[in-house]
């Protein structure tokens, strides 16, 4: 089967990574897979190893020269019209979260809703998105979970450090990530006598507003726009991860990667984390930095509790190994092609 993903900018981030990993799994099945992106081929992921062809779309150069495709997959609300206009084959939608729930996109909500009203089959990363698309837009969807990046694996340890490293992922300025709640929780931990250090990773530079919430520089490591290999190496050395995302979070890939790396986690109780990590991570009310701090203290205070959390998280993450995800992806893609072809059939 020939499959093309239309991505837009292949920026360093979870959404792009999941798309490329899916493309690699399809290639393992024997499919011919192309990614069309607005910008040069990314250097942070090895597409040769994945067997995925990358084609840069250049403004004003006309549509790329590709043969007819069995399925064309738009990966962001803005890429769906572009994918349809290419006329290369039946259209599907890969949804990693409903963009209409993102605060910075509220000015274009009508345009987002207009695209989401298209009766296009969707592949989604979490079961709650199946319900959202059906209930809000009357659309069908199938779950194609993110495959775990093999780079994320545990290091052997018996207990957390006396001065624990706490990982906090995400863009500070992105409301849906709610990074301030995590940083306030770290400050509460320090007030409780736990000399916590912070590993922050984001694709954006450290802002003055965020710096005001962070611990002193000697207790901070800030990784900006570093490749997954470096994130995986740094995360293995951490003792805890905080993920205080709001309900608009489509999946929460850093949580999965932390669990796979043997890092216990405290996360918000939202639909995506319930589907991924209920019983494997401590799930707290959204925005409650006090609850986050108490849950973190409980995990860090008793080595046996911390080790048990590591074990439960690692078990949960194994369900997202590539070999476990691949059959679900293949069924979802085949289903999407059938539905997309049906949608293109003329009605009498």
C-alpha positions in Angstrom: 0.0 0.0 0.0 1.2 3.5 -0.7 0.6 5.9 2.2 1.5 9.6 2.4 1.4 11.8 5.5 1.1 15.5 5.2 2.7 17.2 8.2 3.5 20.8 7.7 6.6 21.9 9.6 8.3 18.7 10.9 9.2 20.4 14.1 11.0 18.7 17.0 8.2 17.4 19.2 5.9 14.6 20.2 3.4 15.0 17.4 6.0 14.8 14.7 7.8 11.9 16.4 4.7 9.8 16.7 3.8 10.3 13.0 7.4 9.3 12.0 7.3 6.2 14.2 3.9 5.2 12.8 5.3 5.7 9.3 8.2 3.4 10.2 5.9 0.7 11.4 3.9 0.9 8.2 7.2 0.6 6.3 8.0 -2.6 8.3 4.7 -4.1 7.0 6.0 -3.4 3.5 4.0 -0.3 2.7 5.6 2.5 0.7 5.5 5.5 3.0 6.2 9.2 2.2 6.0 12.2 4.5 5.4 15.6 2.9 6.7 18.4 5.0 7.0 22.2 4.8 10.7 22.6 5.5 13.9 20.5 5.1 14.1 16.9 6.3 14.5 16.9 10.1 17.9 16.0 11.5 16.6 14.9 14.9 15.2 11.5 13.7 16.8 8.8 11.5 14.4 8.5 8.6 16.8 6.2 6.8 16.6 3.7 9.6 12.8 3.9 9.6 12.7 3.5 5.8 10.5 6.6 5.3 10.9 8.9 2.4 10.7 12.6 3.1 9.7 15.1 0.4 9.9 18.8 1.1 6.9 20.9 -0.1 8.3 24.3 -1.4 5.9 27.2 -1.6 5.2 28.3 -5.1 6.8 25.1 -6.6 3.5 23.3 -7.3 2.4 20.0 -5.9 5.0 17.3 -5.4 5.4 14.7 -8.1 4.1 11.5 -6.5 2.2 8.5 -7.9 -1.4 7.9 -6.9 -1.6 6.9 -3.2 -3.8 4.4 -1.4 -4.2 6.8 1.5 -3.3 10.4 2.2 -3.2 11.3 5.9 -3.5 14.9 7.2 -1.9 15.3 10.6 -3.1 18.7 11.8 -6.2 20.6 11.1 -4.4 23.0 8.6 -2.9 20.1 6.7 -6.3 18.4 5.9 -7.2 21.0 3.2 -3.7 20.8 1.8 -3.8 17.0 1.7 -7.2 17.1 -0.1 -6.0 19.6 -2.6 -3.2 17.3 -3.7 -5.6 14.9 -5.2 -3.3 12.0 -4.6 -5.8 9.6 -3.1 -8.4 8.9 -0.4 -8.1 11.2 2.6 -7.9 10.4 6.3 -7.1 12.4 9.4 -4.5 11.6 12.1 -5.7 13.4 15.2 -3.4 13.6 18.2 -5.6 16.0 20.1 -8.5 18.4 19.3 -6.9 21.7 18.3 -10.1 23.6 19.1 -9.3 23.0 22.8 -6.0 24.9 22.6 -6.1 28.4 24.0 -3.7 30.0 21.5 -5.9 28.7 18.6 -9.2 30.2 19.9 -9.1 33.0 17.3 -9.3 30.4 14.5 -11.8 28.1 16.2 -14.5 28.5 13.5 -12.0 27.4 10.9 -11.0 24.5 13.0 -14.6 23.4 13.5 -15.3 23.7 9.8 -12.5 21.3 9.0 -13.5 18.9 11.8 -17.0 18.8 10.3 -15.6 17.0 7.2 -16.8 13.3 7.3 -13.3 12.0 7.0 -12.2 8.9 8.8 -9.8 9.6 11.7 -7.0 7.8 13.4 -6.5 8.9 17.0 -3.9 8.3 19.7 -6.3 7.8 22.6 -9.8 6.3 23.1 -11.3 9.6 24.5 -10.7 11.2 21.1 -12.9 8.5 19.5 -15.7 9.7 21.8 -15.0 13.4 21.1 -15.1 13.1 17.4 -18.3 11.0 17.4 -20.2 13.1 20.0 -19.1 16.6 18.8 -18.7 16.0 15.0 -20.5 12.8 14.2 -17.3 11.2 12.8 -15.9 7.7 13.0 -12.4 7.1 14.4 -10.1 4.2 15.3 -7.3 4.2 17.9 -3.7 4.0 16.6 -1.6 4.4 19.8 1.8 6.0 19.8 4.6 3.4 19.7 7.2 3.7 22.4 10.6 5.0 21.2 13.1 2.3 22.1 15.5 5.0 23.3 13.5 5.2 26.5 14.6 2.4 28.8 15.3 2.2 32.6 18.6 2.4 34.5 19.0 0.1 37.5 18.5 1.9 40.8 17.3 1.0 44.3 16.0 4.3 45.6 15.6 8.0 44.7 18.4 10.4 45.3 18.6 12.3 48.5 18.4 15.4 46.3 16.0 14.1 43.7 15.9 15.2 40.1 12.3 16.0 39.0 11.6 16.1 35.2 9.1 18.7 34.0 8.4 18.6 30.2 6.5 20.9 27.9 6.3 24.5 26.7 5.9 26.9 29.6 3.8 29.3 27.5 1.4 26.5 26.3 -1.7 26.6 28.6 -2.5 23.0 28.0 0.8 21.8 29.5 0.3 23.8 32.7 4.0 23.8 33.5 3.5 26.5 36.3 1.6 23.9 38.4 4.5 21.6 38.2 7.0 24.3 39.2 4.8 25.5 42.1 4.7 21.8 43.3 8.5 21.7 43.2 8.6 24.8 45.3 6.2 23.2 47.8 8.5 20.2 48.0 11.5 22.3 48.7 9.4 24.1 51.5 8.8 20.6 52.9 12.5 20.0 53.1 13.1 18.0 49.9 16.0 19.6 48.1 14.5 18.9 44.7 16.4 19.7 41.5 14.6 20.3 38.2 15.2 18.9 34.7 13.2 21.1 32.3 12.9 20.3 28.7 11.1 22.3 26.1 11.5 23.4 22.4 11.5 27.0 23.5 14.1 29.0 25.4 13.8 29.7 29.1 11.7 32.9 29.7 12.0 35.4 32.5 8.5 34.5 33.7 9.4 30.9 34.0 12.8 31.6 35.6 10.9 33.3 38.5 9.3 30.0 39.4 12.3 27.8 39.1 14.9 26.8 41.7 18.4 28.4 41.8 20.5 27.8 38.7 22.7 25.2 40.5 19.6 23.1 41.0 18.3 23.4 37.4 19.1 21.8 34.1 17.3 23.3 31.1 17.3 21.4 27.8 16.0 23.4 24.8 15.1 21.7 21.5 17.4 18.7 22.1 16.9 15.4 20.2 15.1 12.4 21.7 18.3 10.6 22.4 19.5 13.3 24.7 16.1 13.5 26.4 16.1 9.8 27.0 19.6 9.9 28.5 18.7 12.7 30.9 15.4 11.2 31.9 16.9 8.0 33.0 18.8 9.9 35.7 15.6 11.5 37.1 13.7 10.3 40.1 10.3 11.6 39.3 8.3 13.2 36.5 5.5 15.8 36.9 2.9 16.1 34.0 0.2 18.6 35.1 -1.4 18.8 31.6 -5.0 20.0 31.2 -7.8 18.0 29.5 -6.9 19.3 26.0 -3.8 17.1 26.1 -4.3 14.5 23.4 -1.9 11.9 24.8 1.0 13.1 26.9 4.0 11.3 25.3 6.5 12.4 28.0 4.5 10.5 30.6 4.7 7.3 28.6 8.5 7.8 28.0 9.1 8.4 31.7 7.3 5.2 32.7 9.3 3.3 30.1 12.5 4.8 31.6 11.6 3.6 35.1 10.7 7.1 36.3 7.7 7.3 38.6 5.2 10.0 37.7 2.6 12.3 39.1 0.2 13.5 36.4 -3.2 15.2 36.0 -6.3 13.0 36.1 -7.5 13.7 32.6 -8.9 11.4 29.8 -5.6 10.8 28.1 -3.6 9.9 31.3 -6.5 7.7 32.6 -6.3 5.7 29.3 -2.5 5.3 29.4 -1.5 5.2 33.1 -4.4 4.6 35.5 -2.9 2.5 38.3 0.6 3.1 37.0 1.0 6.8 37.8 -0.3 9.0 40.7 -3.1 11.0 39.1 -4.1 14.3 40.7 -6.7 17.0 40.2 -5.9 19.4 37.4 -4.1 22.5 38.5 -3.7 21.4 42.2 0.0 22.0 42.9 -0.6 21.1 46.6 -1.8 17.6 45.6 1.0 17.2 43.1 3.6 18.0 45.8 2.0 15.6 48.4 1.9 12.8 45.9 5.5 13.5 44.9 6.6 13.6 48.5 4.9 10.2 49.2 6.7 8.6 46.2 10.1 10.0 47.1 9.9 9.4 50.9 9.8 5.6 50.9 12.2 3.6 48.7 9.8 0.6 48.5 7.0 2.8 47.4 9.2 4.4 44.8 10.4 1.0 43.5 6.8 -0.3 43.2 5.8 2.8 41.2 8.8 2.2 38.9 7.6 -1.4 38.3 4.0 -0.5 37.7 4.9 2.3 35.3 7.3 0.1 33.4 4.6 -2.6 33.0 2.1 -0.1 31.7 4.6 1.3 29.2 5.3 -2.2 27.7 1.8 -2.1 26.3 3.0 0.6 23.9 6.1 -1.3 22.5 6.2 -1.1 18.7 5.4 -4.8 18.4 2.3 -4.3 20.5 1.1 -1.1 18.7 1.8 -2.3 15.2 -1.3 -4.6 14.8 -3.6 -1.8 16.1 -2.0 0.7 13.7 -2.3 -1.7 10.7 -6.0 -2.4 11.4 -6.7 1.3 11.9 -5.0 2.4 8.6 -6.7 -0.4 6.6 -10.1 0.6 8.1 -9.4 4.3 7.3 -8.7 3.5 3.7 -11.9 1.5 3.3 -14.0 4.3 4.9 -12.2 6.9 2.8 -12.9 5.0 -0.4 -16.6 4.6 0.6 -16.8 8.4 1.2 -15.6 9.0 -2.3 -18.1 6.7 -3.9 -20.8 8.7 -5.8 -24.3 8.6 -4.3 -27.3 7.9 -6.5 
